[in-house]
Amino acid sequence: TTFSTAISVCEKGTAWESALHLLGAMAQSKVEGNAITFNAAISAFEKGGQWIKALQLFGRMVQRNLETDTVTFNAAISACAKGSEWQKALHLFGIMAGSKLKRNTITLSAAISACEKGGEWDQALHLFAGIWQSQVELDTFTLSAAMSACGKSGEWEKALCLFREVAERRVECNTITFNAAISACEKAGEWERALHIFARTSSSKVRANTITFNAAISTCGKCGEWETALQLFNVMAL
């Protein structure tokens, strides 16, 4: 329908307010929304940071017995991640398994991110461990979320183990991945490892940002390596 097309445009442009207006117009015109309409609207809300509205709309789909698919659940679980609603994310993740819906990289990334943001690092790592046995392709976002979970739980060795393992599997690493690894070293006070990883950003053609430098500088500072910390600060200022 015309409404579905318009809401899909809103989803691509993350214009959640326009999507909300169109949903209201549909109700006034007594036009019934279909799965495509709701999927696009949920995605628009999720991308716009309106996770509560996204989950409310998901609930309406279930109440109306509209067909839900992987796209629907991915958007809803991503909304849970934005709101750090890890329990809801895992609940939806479990429903997908029960309904035999195919879970993909986006599904796992969102679920792991929800657990990581909610402080449930063991849950995040449990989900991540399942990737190796599944046929789901590992991406940078999923890796970064799992490494961040390791770092926050003090499991810096696990974080670095993941970092090494994905290198062997030739998964592309970006600035976020390196930041997660250096931050894990920072929390463990492993300044030499942090500097080793920091040096790899150049050889990997990854652009170090403020977070990368801050984590490396902080690690050196905590370990009393003030000269090295100042050298990094001077490089950052260039």
C-alpha positions as CSV (number, residue, x, y, z in Angstrom):
1,T,0.0,0.0,0.0
2,T,0.9,3.7,-0.2
3,F,1.3,3.8,3.6
4,S,3.6,0.9,3.6
5,T,5.8,2.5,1.0
6,A,5.9,5.8,2.8
7,I,6.8,4.2,6.2
8,S,9.5,2.2,4.5
9,V,11.0,5.5,3.3
10,C,10.8,6.7,6.9
11,E,12.7,3.6,8.0
12,K,15.5,4.2,5.6
13,G,15.8,7.8,6.6
14,T,15.4,7.0,10.4
15,A,12.5,9.5,10.4
16,W,10.6,7.9,13.3
17,E,8.3,10.9,13.9
18,S,7.0,10.8,10.3
19,A,6.5,7.0,10.7
20,L,4.5,7.6,13.8
21,H,2.4,10.3,12.0
22,L,1.7,7.8,9.1
23,L,0.6,5.1,11.6
24,G,-1.9,7.6,13.1
25,A,-3.1,8.5,9.6
26,M,-3.6,4.8,8.8
27,A,-5.7,4.3,11.9
28,Q,-7.9,7.4,11.1
29,S,-8.3,6.1,7.5
30,K,-9.1,2.6,8.9
31,V,-6.4,1.1,6.8
32,E,-5.1,-2.2,8.2
33,G,-1.3,-2.4,8.4
34,N,0.4,-5.6,7.3
35,A,3.7,-7.2,8.3
36,I,5.7,-5.0,5.9
37,T,4.2,-1.8,7.3
38,F,4.9,-2.8,10.9
39,N,8.4,-4.1,10.2
40,A,9.3,-0.8,8.6
41,A,7.8,1.2,11.4
42,I,9.5,-0.9,14.1
43,S,12.8,-0.4,12.4
44,A,12.3,3.3,12.1
45,F,11.6,3.6,15.8
46,E,14.6,1.4,16.7
47,K,17.0,3.4,14.5
48,G,15.6,6.6,15.9
49,G,16.3,5.4,19.5
50,Q,12.6,5.1,20.3
51,W,12.9,1.6,21.7
52,I,9.8,1.7,23.8
53,K,7.6,2.6,20.8
54,A,9.3,-0.1,18.8
55,L,8.5,-2.8,21.4
56,Q,4.9,-1.5,21.8
57,L,4.4,-1.8,18.0
58,F,5.9,-5.3,18.1
59,G,3.3,-6.1,20.8
60,R,0.5,-4.9,18.6
61,M,1.7,-7.1,15.8
62,V,1.5,-10.1,18.1
63,Q,-1.9,-9.1,19.4
64,R,-3.2,-8.8,15.8
65,N,-1.7,-12.2,14.9
66,L,0.3,-10.6,12.1
67,E,3.0,-12.7,10.6
68,T,6.4,-12.0,12.1
69,D,9.7,-12.9,10.5
70,T,13.4,-12.5,11.2
71,V,13.3,-8.9,10.2
72,T,10.6,-8.2,12.8
73,F,12.5,-9.9,15.6
74,N,15.8,-8.3,14.6
75,A,14.3,-4.9,14.8
76,A,12.6,-5.7,18.2
77,I,15.8,-7.2,19.7
78,S,17.8,-4.2,18.4
79,A,15.3,-2.0,20.2
80,C,15.9,-4.0,23.4
81,A,19.7,-3.4,22.9
82,K,19.1,0.4,22.7
83,G,17.2,0.3,26.0
84,S,19.6,-2.2,27.7
85,E,16.6,-4.5,28.0
86,W,18.6,-7.7,28.0
87,Q,15.9,-9.9,29.5
88,K,13.4,-8.9,26.8
89,A,16.1,-9.4,24.2
90,L,16.8,-13.0,25.4
91,H,13.1,-13.7,25.6
92,L,12.6,-12.7,22.0
93,F,15.7,-14.6,21.0
94,G,14.3,-17.7,22.6
95,I,10.9,-17.2,20.9
96,M,12.7,-17.2,17.5
97,A,14.3,-20.6,18.3
98,G,10.9,-22.0,19.3
99,S,9.2,-20.7,16.2
100,K,12.1,-22.0,14.0
101,L,12.8,-18.5,12.6
102,K,16.3,-18.2,11.2
103,R,18.6,-16.2,13.4
104,N,21.3,-14.3,11.6
105,T,24.3,-12.0,12.3
106,I,22.0,-9.1,13.1
107,T,20.0,-11.2,15.6
108,L,23.0,-12.3,17.5
109,S,24.7,-8.9,17.4
110,A,21.7,-7.2,18.8
111,A,21.1,-9.8,21.6
112,I,24.8,-9.7,22.6
113,S,24.8,-5.9,22.6
114,A,21.6,-5.9,24.8
115,C,23.3,-8.2,27.3
116,E,26.6,-6.3,27.3
117,K,24.8,-2.9,27.8
118,G,22.7,-4.5,30.6
119,G,25.8,-5.7,32.4
120,E,25.0,-9.3,31.8
121,W,28.4,-10.2,30.5
122,D,28.2,-14.0,31.0
123,Q,25.0,-14.1,29.0
124,A,26.7,-12.1,26.2
125,L,29.6,-14.5,26.1
126,H,27.3,-17.5,26.2
127,L,25.5,-16.1,23.1
128,F,28.8,-15.4,21.4
129,A,30.1,-18.9,22.1
130,G,27.2,-20.3,20.1
131,I,28.4,-18.5,17.0
132,W,31.3,-20.8,16.5
133,Q,29.0,-23.8,16.4
134,S,26.4,-22.1,14.1
135,Q,26.5,-21.1,10.5
136,V,26.1,-17.5,11.4
137,E,28.8,-15.2,10.0
138,L,30.7,-13.3,12.6
139,D,30.9,-9.6,12.0
140,T,32.8,-6.7,13.6
141,F,29.9,-5.4,15.6
142,T,29.3,-8.8,17.2
143,L,32.9,-9.2,18.0
144,S,33.2,-5.7,19.6
145,A,30.2,-6.3,21.8
146,A,31.6,-9.6,23.0
147,M,35.0,-8.2,23.7
148,S,33.5,-5.2,25.5
149,A,31.6,-7.7,27.7
150,C,34.8,-9.5,28.5
151,G,36.5,-6.3,29.4
152,K,33.8,-5.0,31.7
153,S,33.7,-8.4,33.5
154,G,37.4,-8.3,34.1
155,E,38.0,-11.2,31.7
156,W,40.7,-9.4,29.7
157,E,42.4,-12.7,28.7
158,K,39.1,-13.8,27.1
159,A,38.9,-10.5,25.3
160,L,42.4,-10.9,23.9
161,C,41.8,-14.5,23.1
162,L,38.8,-13.5,21.0
163,F,40.9,-10.8,19.4
164,R,43.5,-13.3,18.3
165,E,41.0,-16.0,17.2
166,V,39.1,-13.6,14.9
167,A,42.4,-12.6,13.3
168,E,43.0,-16.3,12.5
169,R,39.5,-16.5,11.1
170,R,40.2,-13.3,9.0
171,V,37.3,-11.4,10.4
172,E,37.8,-7.7,9.6
173,C,38.6,-5.6,12.7
174,N,37.9,-1.9,12.9
175,T,38.5,0.9,15.3
176,I,35.8,-0.3,17.7
177,T,37.3,-3.7,17.9
178,F,40.8,-2.4,18.7
179,N,39.3,0.0,21.2
180,A,37.6,-2.9,23.0
181,A,40.8,-4.9,23.1
182,I,42.9,-1.9,24.5
183,S,40.2,-1.1,27.0
184,A,40.3,-4.7,28.2
185,C,44.0,-4.4,28.7
186,E,43.5,-1.1,30.5
187,K,41.1,-2.6,33.1
188,A,43.7,-5.4,33.7
189,G,46.6,-3.0,33.9
190,E,48.3,-4.8,31.0
191,W,50.0,-1.7,29.5
192,E,52.5,-3.6,27.4
193,R,49.8,-5.6,25.7
194,A,47.8,-2.4,25.2
195,L,50.7,-0.8,23.4
196,H,51.3,-3.8,21.3
197,I,47.6,-3.8,20.2
198,F,47.8,0.0,19.7
199,A,50.8,-0.4,17.4
200,R,48.8,-2.9,15.3
201,T,46.3,-0.2,14.4
202,S,48.8,1.3,12.0
203,S,49.8,-2.0,10.3
204,S,46.1,-3.0,10.1
205,K,45.3,0.4,8.5
206,V,42.8,1.1,11.2
207,R,42.5,4.8,12.2
208,A,43.0,5.3,15.9
209,N,40.5,7.8,17.4
210,T,40.3,9.7,20.7
211,I,38.9,6.6,22.5
212,T,41.9,4.5,21.3
213,F,44.4,7.0,22.5
214,N,42.6,7.6,25.8
215,A,42.5,3.9,26.6
216,A,46.2,3.5,25.8
217,I,47.2,6.6,27.7
218,S,45.1,5.6,30.7
219,T,46.6,2.1,30.8
220,C,50.1,3.6,30.8
221,G,49.2,6.1,33.5
222,K,47.7,3.5,35.8
223,C,50.9,1.4,35.5
224,G,53.2,4.3,36.2
225,E,54.4,4.5,32.7
226,W,54.1,8.3,32.5
227,E,56.8,8.9,29.8
228,T,55.0,6.6,27.5
229,A,51.7,8.1,28.3
230,L,53.0,11.6,27.5
231,Q,54.5,10.4,24.2
232,L,51.1,9.0,23.2
233,F,49.5,12.3,24.2
234,N,51.9,14.2,22.0
235,V,51.2,11.9,19.1
236,M,47.5,12.4,19.6
237,A,47.9,16.2,19.5
238,L,49.6,16.1,16.1
